[in-house]
Amino acid sequence: MKKEVTEFALYGGKKVFDTFRTTTNMVPPNADIFFKYAKRSFDERQLTNSGSNLRQLENELANFHEVKHCICVSSGFSALMLVVKRLALNNKKEVVIPSLAYRSTADIIEWAGYVPHFCDVDYETRTVTVDTLLKCINENTALIVVPHPMVTLANIDELEAFAKEVHIPLVFDSVEAFGATYKGKKLGGYGLAEIFSMHASKVLNACEGGYITTNDDELAKDLKKMRSFGFCARDKVDILGFNMKLNEFHAAMALSGLHMLEEQLAFNKALFKEYQRLLSSIPGIEVIPYSETEKRNWKTCLVKLTDKWKLSQELTLKLLNAENINARPYYFPLLHKKYITNNDDYSKLFNSEKLSNEYMILPFGYSMKLEDVPLIAETLLSIYNLSEEILKQDIKNEKNS
């Protein structure tokens, strides 16, 4: 416990941790299992182009998500781009997405040749709702992309009904919700498609990779062609394509990760529960809970800084990061601050602005041990107890800089 401002690393004190405690999973799989799958690729002399590892991975993920089709690609970025290119309505140019979303989402839409149209989210749920969509839908809307936020899910039933009513395709970005259920049913088969990431930081880690799930036979057929140059037969192309294949070694990494999935989720839950227990007594910090009645991946500790917390999110993060507690802001920066793409008044995205400044993510995953959580909780309590002195020190430092 730090009892003086000078004990904080930001002001010259000793760091809480010698090495960074990060916010991402970064879980390495069992090496023996990985090399078993990798050896199969060598033995079959097929390193890419839908070999045994890729086909097995797609089958296992389709079963996992309880859907007809899984199409693995080179990244989550690739997954979203292919879906946008294939599903966006012809002769329309805008794709509606929330401003409070992953920082590259709008990049992907622009790469696909469309214009991002940013919507707000509901303040209480941090999710896109029918009400927030209604302010953005117009005659030029080609597609709606709804990311499930960290920890919770969007109201799928209402969004699907709305998309059907306005005749606009709906896609769910389910990257943060891998393994989750909605009313007892696994995510994967909602909207026209769902996209997932297998980046090294995700629950299912392929080093790099992503995939699309769908129950639409024609969509799946086209996506498989599009990821592989558009080939429909040898030397014959019948659809716009790209090289977005997942190779056999990345598929091997993901297959080996599936073997330890339950073990990883159990650790995530234990880590989250320890955070929840220890942070509950610190004024000004609210841990956002996971559903206890549905399946969840427990991969993130998302906290809200309430009115009782006297420091800004920015200063709080500076203090924590200096201690090698690599906490991060929640979906920062807001996408509409990077892209001014049409005449809409994005100053009206009040909820997104407020949420972006109130929430932060605490260290999680493979870099963490359960015994690290009390040290992080003690640091946060010290920050709260010394808030007045920290503010004075920060003002003094600004004057001297």
C-alpha positions in Angstrom: 0.0 0.0 0.0 1.4 3.4 -1.0 1.0 6.0 1.7 2.7 9.0 0.1 2.3 10.5 -3.4 6.1 10.2 -3.9 5.7 6.4 -3.6 3.9 6.3 -6.9 6.1 5.3 -9.8 4.8 8.3 -11.8 6.4 10.6 -9.3 9.6 8.6 -8.8 8.6 5.7 -6.6 9.1 2.0 -7.0 6.9 0.2 -9.5 4.4 -2.3 -8.2 5.4 -4.9 -10.9 8.8 -5.4 -12.6 7.1 -6.4 -15.9 3.9 -5.3 -17.6 0.6 -6.9 -16.6 -1.3 -6.6 -19.8 -5.0 -6.6 -20.7 -4.9 -9.4 -23.3 -5.1 -13.2 -23.0 -1.9 -14.2 -24.9 -2.3 -17.8 -23.8 0.2 -20.2 -25.4 -1.2 -23.7 -26.2 0.3 -27.0 -25.3 3.4 -27.3 -27.5 3.1 -31.1 -27.9 -0.4 -30.8 -29.2 0.5 -27.9 -31.5 3.4 -29.8 -33.1 1.2 -32.9 -33.6 -1.0 -30.8 -35.8 1.9 -29.0 -37.4 3.6 -32.3 -38.3 0.4 -33.4 -40.0 0.8 -30.5 -42.4 4.4 -31.5 -43.2 3.5 -35.2 -43.6 0.7 -34.3 -46.0 2.9 -31.7 -47.7 0.1 -29.1 -47.6 0.8 -25.9 -45.8 -2.2 -23.9 -47.0 -5.3 -24.0 -49.3 -7.7 -25.9 -47.0 -5.6 -28.8 -45.7 -6.6 -31.2 -43.0 -6.0 -28.7 -40.1 -8.1 -26.0 -41.7 -10.9 -28.4 -42.5 -10.9 -29.9 -39.0 -10.8 -26.4 -37.4 -13.8 -25.3 -39.5 -15.8 -28.4 -38.6 -15.0 -28.1 -34.9 -15.9 -24.4 -34.8 -19.1 -24.9 -36.6 -20.0 -27.6 -34.0 -18.9 -25.3 -31.2 -21.1 -22.5 -32.4 -24.0 -24.8 -33.4 -24.1 -23.5 -37.0 -23.9 -25.0 -40.5 -20.8 -23.1 -41.7 -17.6 -21.7 -40.4 -15.3 -20.0 -42.9 -11.8 -19.4 -41.5 -9.7 -16.5 -42.9 -6.4 -14.7 -42.2 -7.8 -12.2 -39.6 -10.8 -10.7 -37.9 -10.2 -7.7 -40.2 -10.5 -10.0 -43.2 -13.6 -11.6 -41.9 -15.4 -8.3 -41.6 -14.2 -7.0 -44.9 -15.4 -10.1 -46.8 -18.8 -10.0 -45.1 -19.2 -6.2 -45.9 -18.2 -6.8 -49.6 -20.6 -9.7 -49.9 -23.7 -8.5 -47.9 -23.8 -4.7 -48.3 -26.7 -3.7 -50.5 -26.0 -2.7 -54.1 -26.0 1.0 -55.0 -25.8 2.1 -51.4 -22.6 3.3 -49.7 -23.1 3.7 -45.9 -22.4 1.0 -43.2 -23.8 1.8 -39.8 -21.5 1.0 -36.9 -21.2 2.5 -33.4 -18.5 5.0 -32.7 -17.8 3.2 -29.5 -16.1 0.2 -31.1 -12.7 -1.3 -31.9 -10.4 1.3 -33.4 -10.0 -0.4 -36.8 -13.6 -1.1 -37.6 -14.1 2.0 -39.7 -10.8 1.3 -41.5 -12.2 -2.1 -42.6 -15.4 -0.5 -43.9 -13.4 2.0 -45.9 -11.1 -0.7 -47.3 -14.2 -2.5 -48.4 -15.2 0.6 -50.3 -18.0 1.9 -48.1 -18.5 4.9 -45.8 -18.9 4.4 -42.1 -21.9 6.0 -40.5 -21.4 6.3 -36.8 -24.3 5.7 -34.3 -24.5 6.2 -30.6 -25.1 3.4 -28.0 -27.4 3.1 -25.0 -25.7 4.5 -21.9 -26.8 1.7 -19.5 -25.9 -1.3 -21.8 -23.2 0.3 -23.9 -24.8 -1.4 -26.9 -26.3 -0.5 -30.2 -30.1 -0.4 -29.9 -33.0 0.1 -32.3 -33.4 3.7 -30.9 -29.7 4.5 -31.6 -30.0 3.0 -35.1 -33.1 4.9 -36.1 -31.2 8.1 -36.0 -28.7 6.8 -38.6 -30.7 4.7 -41.1 -31.4 6.4 -44.4 -31.9 5.7 -48.1 -28.2 5.2 -48.5 -27.7 2.5 -45.7 -26.2 -0.6 -47.2 -25.5 -2.7 -44.0 -25.7 -2.6 -40.2 -22.8 -4.0 -38.2 -23.4 -4.4 -34.5 -20.5 -5.3 -32.2 -21.3 -7.0 -28.9 -19.6 -4.9 -26.3 -17.1 -6.2 -23.8 -18.8 -8.3 -21.0 -22.4 -8.0 -22.1 -24.4 -8.6 -25.3 -26.7 -6.5 -27.5 -30.4 -7.3 -27.6 -30.3 -9.7 -30.6 -34.0 -10.3 -30.9 -34.9 -6.6 -31.2 -32.1 -5.9 -33.7 -32.9 -8.8 -35.9 -36.6 -7.8 -36.0 -35.6 -4.2 -36.8 -33.3 -5.2 -39.6 -36.0 -7.4 -41.2 -38.5 -4.5 -40.9 -36.2 -2.0 -42.7 -34.8 -4.6 -45.2 -31.2 -3.9 -44.3 -28.7 -6.8 -43.8 -27.4 -7.2 -40.3 -24.1 -8.6 -39.2 -22.8 -9.1 -35.6 -19.2 -8.5 -34.6 -19.0 -11.2 -31.9 -15.2 -10.9 -31.4 -15.6 -10.0 -27.7 -18.4 -12.6 -27.1 -16.7 -15.8 -28.2 -18.3 -18.7 -26.5 -21.2 -16.7 -25.2 -24.9 -17.8 -25.3 -28.0 -15.6 -25.8 -31.1 -17.0 -24.2 -29.3 -20.4 -23.9 -28.2 -20.5 -27.6 -24.6 -20.2 -28.7 -23.7 -17.1 -30.7 -22.7 -17.8 -34.3 -26.1 -18.1 -36.0 -27.5 -14.7 -35.5 -28.0 -12.0 -38.2 -26.9 -13.0 -41.7 -23.4 -13.7 -40.3 -21.2 -13.3 -37.3 -17.5 -12.6 -37.3 -14.8 -13.6 -34.8 -11.1 -13.0 -34.3 -8.3 -15.5 -33.5 -5.7 -12.9 -32.9 -3.0 -13.8 -30.3 -4.8 -11.7 -27.8 -8.2 -13.5 -28.0 -9.6 -16.5 -26.1 -9.1 -18.7 -29.1 -5.6 -17.9 -30.3 -4.3 -18.8 -33.8 -1.5 -16.2 -33.6 -3.4 -14.5 -36.4 -6.7 -15.4 -37.9 -10.5 -15.0 -37.9 -13.6 -16.6 -39.0 -17.2 -16.1 -40.1 -20.2 -18.2 -39.0 -23.5 -18.5 -40.8 -26.4 -20.8 -41.6 -26.7 -19.4 -45.2 -25.4 -22.0 -47.7 -24.9 -19.5 -50.6 -23.2 -17.0 -48.4 -20.8 -19.6 -47.1 -20.0 -20.8 -50.6 -19.3 -17.3 -51.8 -17.1 -16.4 -48.8 -15.0 -19.5 -49.4 -14.3 -18.4 -52.9 -13.7 -14.8 -52.0 -11.0 -15.7 -49.4 -9.1 -17.6 -52.1 -8.8 -15.2 -55.1 -12.4 -15.8 -56.2 -11.6 -19.2 -57.6 -14.6 -21.4 -58.3 -12.6 -24.1 -60.2 -9.0 -24.5 -61.4 -8.0 -21.3 -63.3 -11.6 -20.0 -63.2 -12.8 -17.0 -61.1 -16.4 -16.0 -60.8 -16.4 -13.6 -57.9 -14.3 -10.7 -56.6 -11.7 -12.3 -54.4 -8.6 -11.8 -52.4 -5.9 -13.8 -50.6 -7.4 -14.1 -47.1 -6.8 -17.8 -46.4 -5.8 -19.2 -43.0 -2.7 -21.4 -43.3 -2.3 -24.8 -41.8 0.1 -23.7 -39.0 -2.3 -21.0 -37.7 -5.1 -23.6 -37.9 -2.9 -25.9 -35.9 -2.5 -23.2 -33.2 -6.2 -22.7 -33.0 -6.9 -26.5 -32.8 -4.4 -26.8 -30.0 -6.1 -23.9 -28.2 -9.5 -25.6 -28.4 -8.0 -28.4 -26.3 -7.4 -26.1 -23.4 -10.4 -23.8 -23.8 -12.3 -25.0 -20.6 -9.1 -24.6 -18.5 -8.6 -21.1 -19.8 -12.2 -20.1 -19.2 -12.0 -21.4 -15.6 -8.9 -19.3 -14.9 -10.5 -16.3 -16.5 -13.6 -16.6 -14.2 -11.4 -17.1 -11.1 -9.4 -14.0 -12.0 -12.6 -12.0 -12.6 -14.2 -13.1 -9.4 -11.0 -12.0 -7.5 -11.2 -8.6 -9.0 -14.9 -8.4 -8.3 -14.3 -9.3 -4.6 -11.4 -7.0 -4.0 -12.6 -3.9 -5.9 -16.1 -4.0 -4.4 -14.9 -2.1 -1.3 -13.1 0.7 -3.2 -15.2 3.8 -3.5 -15.6 5.1 -7.1 -14.9 1.8 -8.9 -17.7 -0.4 -10.2 -16.9 -3.8 -11.8 -19.2 -4.6 -14.7 -20.6 -8.1 -14.0 -20.9 -11.0 -16.4 -24.2 -12.8 -16.7 -24.4 -15.7 -14.2 -27.2 -17.5 -16.1 -25.6 -17.6 -19.6 -22.2 -18.9 -20.9 -19.5 -16.2 -21.0 -15.7 -16.2 -21.7 -14.8 -14.0 -18.6 -11.9 -12.5 -20.6 -12.1 -8.9 -19.4 -12.3 -6.9 -16.2 -14.2 -3.8 -17.3 -14.6 -1.1 -14.6 -16.5 2.1 -14.4 -15.1 5.2 -12.6 -18.1 6.7 -10.9 -18.7 10.2 -9.5 -17.0 9.1 -6.2 -13.7 8.7 -8.1 -11.9 12.0 -7.9 -9.4 11.7 -10.7 -9.9 11.7 -14.5 -9.6 8.4 -16.4 -6.5 9.8 -18.2 -4.6 10.6 -14.9 -5.7 7.2 -13.4 -4.4 5.4 -16.4 -1.1 7.3 -16.2 -0.7 6.3 -12.6 -1.4 2.6 -13.2 0.7 2.3 -16.4 3.7 3.8 -14.6 3.4 0.9 -12.1 3.5 -1.6 -15.0 -0.3 -2.1 -14.5 -1.2 -1.8 -18.2 -4.8 -0.7 -17.8 -6.4 0.8 -20.9 -9.3 3.1 -21.8 -12.5 1.4 -23.1 -12.7 1.7 -26.9 -10.5 4.7 -27.4 -10.4 6.9 -29.4 -14.0 7.2 -30.4 -14.2 6.4 -34.1 -16.1 9.5 -35.1 -13.2 11.6 -33.9 -10.9 9.9 -36.5 -13.4 9.9 -39.4 -15.5 12.8 -40.6 -17.2 11.2 -43.5 -20.5 12.9 -43.9 -22.6 15.9 -42.7 -24.0 14.3 -39.6 -23.5 16.1 -36.3 -21.4 13.6 -34.4 -21.3 16.0 -31.4 -24.7 14.4 -30.6 -23.1 11.0 -29.7 -23.5 12.0 -26.0 -23.5 8.4 -24.6 -20.4 7.3 -26.5 -18.5 10.4 -25.3 -19.4 9.9 -21.7 -18.8 6.1 -21.7 -15.4 6.6 -23.3 -14.2 8.7 -20.4 -15.8 6.6 -17.6 -14.6 3.1 -18.3 -11.3 1.3 -18.4 -10.0 -2.2 -18.7 -7.7 -3.8 -16.1 -4.9 -6.4 -16.7 -6.1 -9.9 -17.5 -5.0 -13.1 -19.1 -1.8 -15.1 -19.3 0.4 -12.2 -17.9 -1.6 -12.4 -14.7 -1.7 -14.6 -11.6 -4.4 -14.6 -9.0 -1.9 -13.1 -6.4 -1.4 -10.1 -8.7 -5.0 -8.9 -8.2 -4.6 -7.8 -4.6 -1.6 -5.7 -5.6 -3.6 -3.9 -8.3 -6.5 -3.5 -5.9 -4.1 -2.0 -3.3 -2.8 0.4 -5.8 -6.3 1.6 -6.8 -7.2 2.1 -3.2 -4.0 4.1 -2.6 -4.9 6.3 -5.6 -8.3 6.9 -4.1 -7.0 7.7 -0.6 -4.4 10.1 -2.0 -6.5 11.7 -4.7 -6.3 15.2 -3.3 -2.5 15.1 -3.0 -2.2 13.5 -6.5 -4.2 16.3 -8.0 -2.0 18.9 -6.3 1.2 17.1 -7.5 -0.2 16.9 -11.1 -1.0 20.6 -11.2 2.5 21.3 -9.9 4.1 19.1 -12.5 2.1 20.8 -15.3 3.3 24.2 -14.1 6.9 23.0 -14.1 6.8 21.4 -17.5 
